[in-house]
């Protein structure tokens, strides 16, 4: 029987755990807080920021919003980040991407203090992940590992194929699967005969950014398929990178879109805010 991996339920489980931990910290007089910076008024970013604030509210995390005008200069943004880096009341700092074109995203990410880098994008966080040291992990791939573990999918010794090599999903995903002792292959737009590679996968993680590209021809019978993609189809309905109706009958477990990977990203952000409290206490 095919198992539909319920990201909504698992993300609620995680947020409830965070909520309990946050309330325990409150009893010790410690508040957990997240600074959320949005530059400009891109509607999609507005929705993401709104969802993050809602999740903070649910977990008892204080969210402090900075809504900056599109014309804000990079120096002004860096000055704000510097101020938040020094503010002991702020645990996590999140800069909603993409930033307006006149800003250098890499420079902005680098300006965030690594102990407050709840998105896990800072080069120090990425380096720590690669050499197996503690630190923040990018929320989407970290959420996928939680989805797999909490759905009792064994990773150790399994053939894991990741489609996509972006810095926020594909690469950290591959490192995390390796850390869990999977045998990992990363594929991308220059991979020759993609189907031949993906058909080897016991666990297939798809992060391509192309609606419904992955059909059953890419999937081994009985594989676990994780769909990271989010798109709106011609009827304005959400869909993923995987053609769910075509693939679901041949796999053993699959994440739907919506309700799969998406909700996990925000749940892991909440969890990362707790990690930040621990890192700040130990510095
Ligand atoms: P990017 O566009 O940064 O990366 C896409 C990757 O897919 C690239 O590495 C690219 O290869 C590869 N690719 C593109 N076309 C092909 C192809 N035909 N065959 C094989 N590989 C291909 O995307 P992201 O990683 O940022 O995001 C991927 C998807 O996940 C998007 O739909 C995005 O919206 C979604 N997403 C969802 C999140 C969530 O919370 N659920 C969070 C983040 C992203 P190359 O490097 O060679 O160009």
Boltz pocket constraint, residues with backbone or C-beta under 6 A from the ligand:
constraints:
  - pocket:
      binder: B
      contacts: [[A, 140], [A, 163], [A, 164], [A, 165], [A, 166], [A, 167], [A, 168], [A, 169], [A, 170], [A, 187], [A, 188], [A, 189], [A, 190], [A, 191], [A, 194], [A, 206], [A, 207], [A, 208], [A, 209], [A, 210], [A, 227], [A, 228], [A, 229], [A, 230], [A, 231], [A, 241], [A, 261], [A, 262], [A, 265]]
      max_distance: 6.0
